[in-house]
């Protein structure tokens, strides 16, 4: 399953790279990419784990850059 999100307020390329690295380490994630230029986050993961992955991703995003809002694209 693939989910796409918009990271509103993302202003730091280094933070985007940190988010991508942390999200890729989550259980059930096959691949996660954060595109700083388009502020898009794409997560590919196991269907049954997706709700947990999304919840954990939101926490990672807030921890790294607290002003960023994760919205469905």
C-alpha positions as CSV (number, residue, x, y, z in Angstrom):
1,X,0.0,0.0,0.0
2,X,1.2,3.5,-0.9
3,X,0.2,6.7,0.9
4,X,1.1,10.2,-0.1
5,X,1.2,13.2,2.3
6,X,2.0,16.9,2.0
7,X,4.3,18.2,4.7
8,X,3.1,21.8,5.2
9,X,5.6,24.1,6.7
10,X,8.7,22.0,5.9
11,X,11.6,24.5,5.6
12,X,14.7,22.4,6.3
13,X,16.2,20.0,3.8
14,X,18.3,18.4,6.5
15,X,15.2,17.8,8.6
16,X,13.5,16.2,5.6
17,X,16.4,13.8,5.2
18,X,16.2,13.0,9.0
19,X,12.5,12.3,8.7
20,X,13.0,10.0,5.7
21,X,15.7,8.0,7.5
22,X,13.6,7.6,10.6
23,X,10.4,6.6,8.8
24,X,12.3,4.0,6.7
25,X,13.4,2.4,10.0
26,X,9.8,1.8,11.1
27,X,8.5,-1.7,11.2
28,X,6.4,-2.5,8.1
29,X,7.8,0.3,5.9
30,X,9.1,-1.0,2.6
31,X,10.1,2.5,1.4
32,X,9.6,6.1,2.5
33,X,10.7,9.2,0.5
34,X,10.5,12.8,1.5
35,X,10.9,15.3,-1.3
36,X,12.0,18.6,0.2
37,X,11.3,20.6,-3.0
38,X,7.7,19.4,-3.4
39,X,7.2,18.8,0.4
40,X,5.8,15.4,-0.4
41,X,6.1,12.3,1.7
42,X,5.4,8.9,0.1
43,X,5.2,5.9,2.3
44,X,5.0,2.4,0.9
45,X,4.3,-0.3,3.5
46,X,2.4,-3.3,4.6
47,X,-1.4,-2.8,4.4
48,X,-2.2,-4.1,7.9
49,X,0.5,-2.0,9.6
50,X,-0.3,1.3,7.7
51,X,-2.4,2.9,10.5
52,X,0.5,2.3,13.0
53,X,3.0,3.5,10.5
54,X,1.1,6.7,9.8
55,X,0.7,7.4,13.5
56,X,4.4,6.8,14.2
57,X,5.3,9.0,11.1
58,X,3.3,11.9,12.5
59,X,5.3,11.6,15.8
60,X,8.6,11.6,13.9
61,X,7.7,14.6,11.8
62,X,6.6,16.6,14.9
63,X,9.7,15.6,16.9
64,X,12.1,16.7,14.1
65,X,10.2,19.8,13.0
66,X,7.3,20.8,15.3
67,X,5.7,23.3,13.0
68,X,5.2,20.9,10.1
69,X,1.6,19.7,9.5
70,X,1.2,16.3,7.8
71,X,-1.9,16.3,5.4
72,X,-3.2,13.7,3.0
73,X,-2.2,14.6,-0.6
